[in-house]
Amino acid sequence: METSSKSSPRKTRRSDGPIATPLECFRQGKDSDSMRNALAELAMRLVDAGDREEFRKADGVTAIVDHLARILEEQATLKYKWKTSEVFGATWEEYEVHDSLQFTLVALCHASIDSDIAAEMHELGTIETLFQTLSVLPEQRSDYVPFILEGLRNLCGSDCGYTNSPTDLVQSMWEILLSDKTSLYWQELAAEVLTNILVIEPSRAAASPERLSATLSLFLHAVTVPDTANFGIAVSDLLCNLCCDQACCLLLICELDTRRPRGHLRHSGVVYLAQLTEKTQDDALKQSMEALVHNLSWSDPAGKRSIQKLALSSFMNCFATISS
């Protein structure tokens, strides 16, 4: 598939004024460069709690969410999707459309860390909009998938009490988690989204015996490989929350019994997991595993629940270069 050879002249600088300044520049949308630069600055400044509060008071949430919704609505009508856009007046080229999408997703992720903003986003149907974006994202922009998943992770982990995530969201997250064709980071994020959904909507688990078995396999492999500790934490927390359901808990106990290595056959699979936990060197992973062992040991539906902490977008890994 042919792609545009142009790239964005990313010269964004943080202004010294209030965040309302780039927000107003974004709303006016005089030209592509000013609009995209404003979006990039918003994405960067929404890292700051004070700027997030000012952004919310200036009704920036509606502006950003509506921006993404309008792009999606327009692209759905085009024969060659994500190649051009005229929704904001002037004709945008492919790289301009992609930049706008990227900065919008990152801005949504950073803004969603604030619980009041997350509540507004839920009212605006942002989870549904992000999930729709994930469903229609072009293959050549698969590098934006983490930004979408990070936003979903934050929104599903917010404490504003939403209970209306899209019907197919859980199914899609399971597919990403258990796929051997996606990156480990995608799998980690999918596990985090599922973990957070189960805190609010435990009945949405859709954890079949096959999925439980496959997830346990991922977990047992991850906790024995030093470089995959973060993924191990994500899957451990997911299993921990799944164990708050008695049926899932019993299935996992039975699965663990079949996974005991030689030399551990005299004890149950849960005892083996407890011993594995004691040997774990990573403190954060060990803490997650201890919660899992607790839930497996007590088989109590009111057991410990884990939640993946809200976090910034992985785009911040390259922001220093972009801003320099």
C-alpha positions as YAML, in Angstrom:
chain: A
units: angstrom
residues:
- id: 1
  name: MET
  ca: [0.00, 0.00, 0.00]
- id: 2
  name: GLU
  ca: [1.43, 3.33, -1.06]
- id: 3
  name: THR
  ca: [1.83, 5.89, 1.67]
- id: 4
  name: SER
  ca: [2.64, 9.58, 1.63]
- id: 5
  name: SER
  ca: [6.32, 10.41, 1.69]
- id: 6
  name: LYS
  ca: [5.68, 13.62, 3.55]
- id: 7
  name: SER
  ca: [6.11, 13.89, 7.27]
- id: 8
  name: SER
  ca: [5.07, 16.46, 9.80]
- id: 9
  name: PRO
  ca: [7.42, 19.38, 10.51]
- id: 10
  name: ARG
  ca: [7.03, 18.92, 14.25]
- id: 11
  name: LYS
  ca: [8.21, 22.18, 15.76]
- id: 12
  name: THR
  ca: [5.90, 22.29, 18.73]
- id: 13
  name: ARG
  ca: [6.99, 24.43, 21.67]
- id: 14
  name: ARG
  ca: [5.22, 24.72, 24.98]
- id: 15
  name: SER
  ca: [3.85, 28.25, 25.38]
- id: 16
  name: ASP
  ca: [4.25, 30.12, 28.65]
- id: 17
  name: GLY
  ca: [0.58, 31.11, 28.80]
- id: 18
  name: PRO
  ca: [-2.50, 29.24, 29.98]
- id: 19
  name: ILE
  ca: [-3.55, 26.03, 28.27]
- id: 20
  name: ALA
  ca: [-6.64, 27.89, 27.07]
- id: 21
  name: THR
  ca: [-4.39, 29.56, 24.47]
- id: 22
  name: PRO
  ca: [-3.53, 26.43, 22.43]
- id: 23
  name: LEU
  ca: [-7.06, 25.16, 23.05]
- id: 24
  name: GLU
  ca: [-8.52, 28.27, 21.44]
- id: 25
  name: CYS
  ca: [-6.03, 28.00, 18.58]
- id: 26
  name: PHE
  ca: [-7.16, 24.41, 18.08]
- id: 27
  name: ARG
  ca: [-10.82, 25.40, 18.09]
- id: 28
  name: GLN
  ca: [-10.31, 28.16, 15.52]
- id: 29
  name: GLY
  ca: [-8.45, 25.81, 13.20]
- id: 30
  name: LYS
  ca: [-7.15, 28.54, 10.88]
- id: 31
  name: ASP
  ca: [-4.84, 26.13, 9.06]
- id: 32
  name: SER
  ca: [-3.49, 22.60, 9.34]
- id: 33
  name: ASP
  ca: [-0.13, 23.53, 10.87]
- id: 34
  name: SER
  ca: [-1.55, 25.71, 13.64]
- id: 35
  name: MET
  ca: [-4.25, 23.17, 14.45]
- id: 36
  name: ARG
  ca: [-1.85, 20.24, 14.63]
- id: 37
  name: ASN
  ca: [0.71, 22.21, 16.62]
- id: 38
  name: ALA
  ca: [-2.02, 23.20, 19.06]
- id: 39
  name: LEU
  ca: [-3.06, 19.55, 19.39]
- id: 40
  name: ALA
  ca: [0.55, 18.53, 20.02]
- id: 41
  name: GLU
  ca: [0.94, 21.18, 22.72]
- id: 42
  name: LEU
  ca: [-2.32, 20.12, 24.36]
- id: 43
  name: ALA
  ca: [-1.16, 16.51, 24.39]
- id: 44
  name: MET
  ca: [2.09, 17.53, 26.10]
- id: 45
  name: ARG
  ca: [0.59, 19.96, 28.60]
- id: 46
  name: LEU
  ca: [-2.19, 17.62, 29.71]
- id: 47
  name: VAL
  ca: [0.52, 15.72, 31.57]
- id: 48
  name: ASP
  ca: [0.26, 18.47, 34.20]
- id: 49
  name: ALA
  ca: [-2.59, 18.23, 36.72]
- id: 50
  name: GLY
  ca: [-3.07, 22.00, 36.83]
- id: 51
  name: ASP
  ca: [-3.32, 22.22, 33.06]
- id: 52
  name: ARG
  ca: [-5.81, 19.33, 33.04]
- id: 53
  name: GLU
  ca: [-8.05, 21.21, 35.47]
- id: 54
  name: GLU
  ca: [-7.91, 24.39, 33.39]
- id: 55
  name: PHE
  ca: [-8.52, 22.33, 30.25]
- id: 56
  name: ARG
  ca: [-11.65, 20.82, 31.80]
- id: 57
  name: LYS
  ca: [-13.02, 24.20, 32.91]
- id: 58
  name: ALA
  ca: [-12.50, 25.56, 29.38]
- id: 59
  name: ASP
  ca: [-14.64, 22.71, 27.98]
- id: 60
  name: GLY
  ca: [-11.63, 21.24, 26.24]
- id: 61
  name: VAL
  ca: [-12.94, 17.71, 26.79]
- id: 62
  name: THR
  ca: [-15.87, 18.23, 24.45]
- id: 63
  name: ALA
  ca: [-13.62, 19.87, 21.85]
- id: 64
  name: ILE
  ca: [-11.15, 16.97, 21.72]
- id: 65
  name: VAL
  ca: [-13.73, 14.18, 21.84]
- id: 66
  name: ASP
  ca: [-15.83, 15.88, 19.16]
- id: 67
  name: HIS
  ca: [-12.71, 16.31, 17.01]
- id: 68
  name: LEU
  ca: [-12.09, 12.56, 17.01]
- id: 69
  name: ALA
  ca: [-15.77, 11.75, 16.43]
- id: 70
  name: ARG
  ca: [-15.93, 14.08, 13.42]
- id: 71
  name: ILE
  ca: [-12.82, 12.55, 11.88]
- id: 72
  name: LEU
  ca: [-14.26, 9.05, 12.27]
- id: 73
  name: GLU
  ca: [-17.62, 10.06, 10.83]
- id: 74
  name: GLU
  ca: [-16.00, 11.64, 7.79]
- id: 75
  name: GLN
  ca: [-13.53, 8.81, 7.14]
- id: 76
  name: ALA
  ca: [-16.37, 6.27, 7.18]
- id: 77
  name: THR
  ca: [-17.82, 7.98, 4.09]
- id: 78
  name: LEU
  ca: [-14.60, 8.07, 2.06]
- id: 79
  name: LYS
  ca: [-13.54, 5.51, -0.53]
- id: 80
  name: TYR
  ca: [-9.84, 5.93, 0.31]
- id: 81
  name: LYS
  ca: [-9.88, 6.19, 4.07]
- id: 82
  name: TRP
  ca: [-7.26, 8.07, 6.11]
- id: 83
  name: LYS
  ca: [-5.75, 9.58, 2.96]
- id: 84
  name: THR
  ca: [-7.32, 13.02, 3.17]
- id: 85
  name: SER
  ca: [-9.78, 15.09, 5.17]
- id: 86
  name: GLU
  ca: [-11.94, 18.15, 4.56]
- id: 87
  name: VAL
  ca: [-13.96, 18.03, 7.76]
- id: 88
  name: PHE
  ca: [-12.23, 21.12, 9.15]
- id: 89
  name: GLY
  ca: [-12.52, 23.26, 6.02]
- id: 90
  name: ALA
  ca: [-9.25, 23.06, 4.11]
- id: 91
  name: THR
  ca: [-8.12, 19.85, 2.44]
- id: 92
  name: TRP
  ca: [-5.66, 17.91, 4.61]
- id: 93
  name: GLU
  ca: [-3.04, 15.58, 3.17]
- id: 94
  name: GLU
  ca: [-2.45, 12.07, 4.49]
- id: 95
  name: TYR
  ca: [0.33, 12.96, 6.94]
- id: 96
  name: GLU
  ca: [-1.79, 15.79, 8.32]
- id: 97
  name: VAL
  ca: [-4.71, 13.44, 8.94]
- id: 98
  name: HIS
  ca: [-2.41, 10.96, 10.67]
- id: 99
  name: ASP
  ca: [-0.74, 13.59, 12.83]
- id: 100
  name: SER
  ca: [-4.11, 14.96, 13.89]
- id: 101
  name: LEU
  ca: [-5.29, 11.48, 14.86]
- id: 102
  name: GLN
  ca: [-2.09, 10.70, 16.78]
- id: 103
  name: PHE
  ca: [-2.07, 13.88, 18.85]
- id: 104
  name: THR
  ca: [-5.79, 13.58, 19.55]
- id: 105
  name: LEU
  ca: [-5.36, 10.05, 20.90]
- id: 106
  name: VAL
  ca: [-2.43, 11.06, 23.09]
- id: 107
  name: ALA
  ca: [-4.30, 14.11, 24.40]
- id: 108
  name: LEU
  ca: [-7.31, 11.94, 25.29]
- id: 109
  name: CYS
  ca: [-5.06, 9.48, 27.13]
- id: 110
  name: HIS
  ca: [-3.38, 12.18, 29.20]
- id: 111
  name: ALA
  ca: [-6.61, 14.03, 29.94]
- id: 112
  name: SER
  ca: [-8.36, 10.83, 31.07]
- id: 113
  name: ILE
  ca: [-6.03, 10.54, 34.08]
- id: 114
  name: ASP
  ca: [-8.23, 13.17, 35.77]
- id: 115
  name: SER
  ca: [-11.36, 11.57, 37.27]
- id: 116
  name: ASP
  ca: [-13.59, 14.57, 36.52]
- id: 117
  name: ILE
  ca: [-12.44, 14.60, 32.91]
- id: 118
  name: ALA
  ca: [-12.95, 10.84, 32.70]
- id: 119
  name: ALA
  ca: [-16.52, 11.30, 33.94]
- id: 120
  name: GLU
  ca: [-17.16, 13.84, 31.17]
- id: 121
  name: MET
  ca: [-15.62, 11.50, 28.62]
- id: 122
  name: HIS
  ca: [-17.92, 8.70, 29.72]
- id: 123
  name: GLU
  ca: [-20.92, 10.99, 29.24]
- id: 124
  name: LEU
  ca: [-19.66, 11.77, 25.73]
- id: 125
  name: GLY
  ca: [-19.24, 8.08, 24.86]
- id: 126
  name: THR
  ca: [-15.47, 8.28, 24.54]
- id: 127
  name: ILE
  ca: [-14.88, 4.59, 25.25]
- id: 128
  name: GLU
  ca: [-17.16, 3.76, 22.33]
- id: 129
  name: THR
  ca: [-15.38, 6.31, 20.13]
- id: 130
  name: LEU
  ca: [-11.93, 4.96, 20.99]
- id: 131
  name: PHE
  ca: [-13.07, 1.41, 20.40]
- id: 132
  name: GLN
  ca: [-14.49, 2.43, 17.03]
- id: 133
  name: THR
  ca: [-11.15, 4.03, 16.21]
- id: 134
  name: LEU
  ca: [-9.38, 0.79, 17.08]
- id: 135
  name: SER
  ca: [-11.74, -1.12, 14.78]
- id: 136
  name: VAL
  ca: [-11.17, 1.09, 11.73]
- id: 137
  name: LEU
  ca: [-7.51, 2.07, 12.19]
- id: 138
  name: PRO
  ca: [-5.57, 1.52, 8.94]
- id: 139
  name: GLU
  ca: [-2.90, -1.15, 9.00]
- id: 140
  name: GLN
  ca: [-0.11, 1.31, 8.23]
- id: 141
  name: ARG
  ca: [-1.02, 3.20, 11.40]
- id: 142
  name: SER
  ca: [-0.94, 0.21, 13.72]
- id: 143
  name: ASP
  ca: [1.68, 2.12, 15.73]
- id: 144
  name: TYR
  ca: [-1.23, 4.18, 17.07]
- id: 145
  name: VAL
  ca: [-2.89, 1.12, 18.62]
- id: 146
  name: PRO
  ca: [-1.04, 1.56, 21.96]
- id: 147
  name: PHE
  ca: [-2.35, 5.12, 22.29]
- id: 148
  name: ILE
  ca: [-5.92, 3.85, 21.90]
- id: 149
  name: LEU
  ca: [-5.40, 0.99, 24.36]
- id: 150
  name: GLU
  ca: [-3.77, 3.34, 26.88]
- id: 151
  name: GLY
  ca: [-6.79, 5.63, 26.68]
- id: 152
  name: LEU
  ca: [-9.15, 2.69, 27.12]
- id: 153
  name: ARG
  ca: [-7.08, 1.46, 30.08]
- id: 154
  name: ASN
  ca: [-7.38, 4.85, 31.77]
- id: 155
  name: LEU
  ca: [-11.09, 5.27, 31.11]
- id: 156
  name: CYS
  ca: [-11.93, 1.72, 32.20]
- id: 157
  name: GLY
  ca: [-9.85, 2.28, 35.33]
- id: 158
  name: SER
  ca: [-11.46, 5.57, 36.33]
- id: 159
  name: ASP
  ca: [-13.44, 5.78, 39.56]
- id: 160
  name: CYS
  ca: [-16.49, 7.56, 38.14]
- id: 161
  name: GLY
  ca: [-18.64, 4.43, 38.10]
- id: 162
  name: TYR
  ca: [-19.35, 3.86, 34.39]
- id: 163
  name: THR
  ca: [-21.12, 0.61, 33.45]
- id: 164
  name: ASN
  ca: [-21.65, 0.82, 29.72]
- id: 165
  name: SER
  ca: [-18.56, -0.30, 27.82]
- id: 166
  name: PRO
  ca: [-19.16, -1.50, 24.23]
- id: 167
  name: THR
  ca: [-20.43, -5.04, 23.83]
- id: 168
  name: ASP
  ca: [-17.48, -6.18, 21.69]
- id: 169
  name: LEU
  ca: [-14.77, -4.46, 23.74]
- id: 170
  name: VAL
  ca: [-14.09, -7.40, 26.05]
- id: 171
  name: GLN
  ca: [-14.00, -9.83, 23.13]
- id: 172
  name: SER
  ca: [-11.53, -7.62, 21.27]
- id: 173
  name: MET
  ca: [-9.25, -7.31, 24.31]
- id: 174
  name: TRP
  ca: [-9.18, -11.09, 24.75]
- id: 175
  name: GLU
  ca: [-8.25, -11.49, 21.09]
- id: 176
  name: ILE
  ca: [-5.34, -9.05, 21.44]
- id: 177
  name: LEU
  ca: [-4.15, -10.60, 24.70]
- id: 178
  name: LEU
  ca: [-4.14, -14.17, 23.42]
- id: 179
  name: SER
  ca: [-2.89, -13.47, 19.90]
- id: 180
  name: ASP
  ca: [0.60, -14.60, 18.99]
- id: 181
  name: LYS
  ca: [0.71, -11.98, 16.23]
- id: 182
  name: THR
  ca: [0.55, -8.84, 18.36]
- id: 183
  name: SER
  ca: [3.35, -7.14, 20.26]
- id: 184
  name: LEU
  ca: [3.94, -7.90, 23.92]
- id: 185
  name: TYR
  ca: [3.07, -4.31, 24.81]
- id: 186
  name: TRP
  ca: [-0.30, -4.59, 23.06]
- id: 187
  name: GLN
  ca: [-0.95, -7.76, 25.03]
- id: 188
  name: GLU
  ca: [0.05, -6.02, 28.25]
- id: 189
  name: LEU
  ca: [-2.34, -3.15, 27.59]
- id: 190
  name: ALA
  ca: [-5.19, -5.50, 26.65]
- id: 191
  name: ALA
  ca: [-4.69, -7.32, 29.96]
- id: 192
  name: GLU
  ca: [-4.79, -3.98, 31.79]
- id: 193
  name: VAL
  ca: [-8.04, -2.98, 30.06]
- id: 194
  name: LEU
  ca: [-9.63, -6.32, 31.00]
- id: 195
  name: THR
  ca: [-8.34, -6.00, 34.57]
- id: 196
  name: ASN
  ca: [-9.98, -2.61, 34.98]
- id: 197
  name: ILE
  ca: [-13.24, -3.66, 33.34]
- id: 198
  name: LEU
  ca: [-13.54, -6.54, 35.79]
- id: 199
  name: VAL
  ca: [-13.36, -4.14, 38.74]
- id: 200
  name: ILE
  ca: [-16.43, -2.27, 37.51]
- id: 201
  name: GLU
  ca: [-18.21, -4.94, 35.47]
- id: 202
  name: PRO
  ca: [-17.20, -8.39, 36.78]
- id: 203
  name: SER
  ca: [-20.01, -10.08, 34.88]
- id: 204
  name: ARG
  ca: [-18.36, -9.04, 31.60]
- id: 205
  name: ALA
  ca: [-15.36, -11.34, 32.03]
- id: 206
  name: ALA
  ca: [-16.28, -13.76, 29.22]
- id: 207
  name: ALA
  ca: [-13.49, -15.96, 30.56]
- id: 208
  name: SER
  ca: [-13.99, -19.36, 28.96]
- id: 209
  name: PRO
  ca: [-11.92, -22.34, 30.20]
- id: 210
  name: GLU
  ca: [-9.83, -22.03, 27.04]
- id: 211
  name: ARG
  ca: [-9.09, -18.37, 27.70]
- id: 212
  name: LEU
  ca: [-8.24, -19.03, 31.33]
- id: 213
  name: SER
  ca: [-5.86, -21.80, 30.34]
- id: 214
  name: ALA
  ca: [-4.15, -19.67, 27.69]
- id: 215
  name: THR
  ca: [-3.86, -16.70, 30.06]
- id: 216
  name: LEU
  ca: [-2.33, -18.88, 32.75]
- id: 217
  name: SER
  ca: [0.23, -20.12, 30.23]
- id: 218
  name: LEU
  ca: [1.16, -16.54, 29.36]
- id: 219
  name: PHE
  ca: [1.46, -15.71, 33.05]
- id: 220
  name: LEU
  ca: [3.65, -18.68, 34.00]
- id: 221
  name: HIS
  ca: [6.01, -17.89, 31.14]
- id: 222
  name: ALA
  ca: [6.15, -14.15, 31.86]
- id: 223
  name: VAL
  ca: [7.00, -14.51, 35.55]
- id: 224
  name: THR
  ca: [10.05, -16.62, 34.77]
- id: 225
  name: VAL
  ca: [11.53, -14.21, 32.20]
- id: 226
  name: PRO
  ca: [13.13, -11.08, 33.73]
- id: 227
  name: ASP
  ca: [12.45, -8.88, 30.70]
- id: 228
  name: THR
  ca: [8.68, -9.49, 30.82]
- id: 229
  name: ALA
  ca: [7.96, -8.43, 34.41]
- id: 230
  name: ASN
  ca: [5.55, -5.67, 33.37]
- id: 231
  name: PHE
  ca: [3.57, -8.08, 31.24]
- id: 232
  name: GLY
  ca: [3.63, -10.55, 34.13]
- id: 233
  name: ILE
  ca: [2.14, -7.90, 36.43]
- id: 234
  name: ALA
  ca: [-0.64, -7.11, 33.95]
- id: 235
  name: VAL
  ca: [-1.60, -10.77, 33.52]
- id: 236
  name: SER
  ca: [-1.24, -11.51, 37.24]
- id: 237
  name: ASP
  ca: [-3.62, -8.67, 38.07]
- id: 238
  name: LEU
  ca: [-6.07, -9.92, 35.46]
- id: 239
  name: LEU
  ca: [-6.00, -13.44, 36.93]
- id: 240
  name: CYS
  ca: [-6.37, -11.94, 40.41]
- id: 241
  name: ASN
  ca: [-9.61, -10.22, 39.42]
- id: 242
  name: LEU
  ca: [-10.88, -13.25, 37.55]
- id: 243
  name: CYS
  ca: [-10.41, -15.27, 40.74]
- id: 244
  name: CYS
  ca: [-13.01, -13.12, 42.46]
- id: 245
  name: ASP
  ca: [-15.46, -15.29, 40.55]
- id: 246
  name: GLN
  ca: [-15.68, -18.73, 42.18]
- id: 247
  name: ALA
  ca: [-16.09, -20.63, 38.92]
- id: 248
  name: CYS
  ca: [-13.01, -18.97, 37.39]
- id: 249
  name: CYS
  ca: [-11.09, -19.50, 40.61]
- id: 250
  name: LEU
  ca: [-11.79, -23.24, 40.67]
- id: 251
  name: LEU
  ca: [-10.89, -23.60, 37.00]
- id: 252
  name: LEU
  ca: [-7.56, -21.84, 37.59]
- id: 253
  name: ILE
  ca: [-6.81, -24.03, 40.62]
- id: 254
  name: CYS
  ca: [-7.39, -27.12, 38.49]
- id: 255
  name: GLU
  ca: [-5.25, -25.69, 35.70]
- id: 256
  name: LEU
  ca: [-2.43, -24.94, 38.13]
- id: 257
  name: ASP
  ca: [-2.52, -28.51, 39.37]
- id: 258
  name: THR
  ca: [-1.81, -29.70, 35.82]
- id: 259
  name: ARG
  ca: [1.10, -27.26, 35.40]
- id: 260
  name: ARG
  ca: [3.18, -28.37, 38.39]
- id: 261
  name: PRO
  ca: [6.71, -29.29, 37.32]
- id: 262
  name: ARG
  ca: [8.41, -32.45, 38.51]
- id: 263
  name: GLY
  ca: [9.51, -32.08, 42.08]
- id: 264
  name: HIS
  ca: [6.31, -30.24, 43.05]
- id: 265
  name: LEU
  ca: [3.81, -33.04, 42.55]
- id: 266
  name: ARG
  ca: [3.43, -33.63, 46.30]
- id: 267
  name: HIS
  ca: [1.81, -30.22, 46.72]
- id: 268
  name: SER
  ca: [-1.07, -28.41, 45.05]
- id: 269
  name: GLY
  ca: [-0.63, -26.03, 42.14]
- id: 270
  name: VAL
  ca: [-1.43, -23.10, 44.44]
- id: 271
  name: VAL
  ca: [1.43, -24.09, 46.75]
- id: 272
  name: TYR
  ca: [3.71, -24.25, 43.72]
- id: 273
  name: LEU
  ca: [2.59, -20.75, 42.72]
- id: 274
  name: ALA
  ca: [3.23, -19.49, 46.26]
- id: 275
  name: GLN
  ca: [6.77, -20.88, 46.11]
- id: 276
  name: LEU
  ca: [7.27, -19.29, 42.70]
- id: 277
  name: THR
  ca: [6.08, -15.99, 44.17]
- id: 278
  name: GLU
  ca: [8.64, -16.15, 46.98]
- id: 279
  name: LYS
  ca: [11.43, -16.59, 44.44]
- id: 280
  name: THR
  ca: [10.34, -13.62, 42.32]
- id: 281
  name: GLN
  ca: [12.94, -10.85, 42.31]
- id: 282
  name: ASP
  ca: [10.79, -8.02, 40.95]
- id: 283
  name: ASP
  ca: [9.01, -6.38, 43.91]
- id: 284
  name: ALA
  ca: [6.02, -5.09, 41.92]
- id: 285
  name: LEU
  ca: [5.48, -8.44, 40.24]
- id: 286
  name: LYS
  ca: [5.82, -10.21, 43.58]
- id: 287
  name: GLN
  ca: [3.12, -8.00, 45.09]
- id: 288
  name: SER
  ca: [0.73, -8.79, 42.23]
- id: 289
  name: MET
  ca: [1.46, -12.50, 42.54]
- id: 290
  name: GLU
  ca: [0.83, -12.41, 46.29]
- id: 291
  name: ALA
  ca: [-2.65, -10.99, 45.68]
- id: 292
  name: LEU
  ca: [-3.29, -13.74, 43.14]
- id: 293
  name: VAL
  ca: [-2.14, -16.44, 45.55]
- id: 294
  name: HIS
  ca: [-4.42, -14.97, 48.22]
- id: 295
  name: ASN
  ca: [-7.47, -15.17, 45.98]
- id: 296
  name: LEU
  ca: [-6.65, -18.67, 44.81]
- id: 297
  name: SER
  ca: [-6.06, -19.85, 48.37]
- id: 298
  name: TRP
  ca: [-9.31, -18.52, 49.78]
- id: 299
  name: SER
  ca: [-11.62, -19.00, 46.78]
- id: 300
  name: ASP
  ca: [-13.56, -16.02, 48.11]
- id: 301
  name: PRO
  ca: [-15.71, -14.03, 45.63]
- id: 302
  name: ALA
  ca: [-15.04, -10.96, 47.77]
- id: 303
  name: GLY
  ca: [-11.30, -11.41, 47.40]
- id: 304
  name: LYS
  ca: [-8.66, -8.84, 46.64]
- id: 305
  name: ARG
  ca: [-9.13, -6.85, 43.46]
- id: 306
  name: SER
  ca: [-6.33, -5.30, 41.46]
- id: 307
  name: ILE
  ca: [-6.56, -2.23, 39.28]
- id: 308
  name: GLN
  ca: [-4.04, -1.05, 36.74]
- id: 309
  name: LYS
  ca: [-2.96, 2.45, 37.65]
- id: 310
  name: LEU
  ca: [-3.76, 5.24, 35.23]
- id: 311
  name: ALA
  ca: [-0.71, 6.26, 33.26]
- id: 312
  name: LEU
  ca: [0.61, 8.55, 30.56]
- id: 313
  name: SER
  ca: [0.81, 7.51, 26.95]
- id: 314
  name: SER
  ca: [3.89, 5.67, 25.70]
- id: 315
  name: PHE
  ca: [4.16, 8.56, 23.24]
- id: 316
  name: MET
  ca: [5.96, 10.39, 26.05]
- id: 317
  name: ASN
  ca: [8.94, 8.16, 25.34]
- id: 318
  name: CYS
  ca: [9.62, 10.19, 22.21]
- id: 319
  name: PHE
  ca: [8.25, 13.57, 23.34]
- id: 320
  name: ALA
  ca: [11.67, 14.82, 24.43]
- id: 321
  name: THR
  ca: [12.94, 14.40, 20.89]
- id: 322
  name: ILE
  ca: [9.86, 15.99, 19.36]
- id: 323
  name: SER
  ca: [10.03, 18.99, 21.69]
- id: 324
  name: SER
  ca: [13.75, 19.58, 21.37]
...
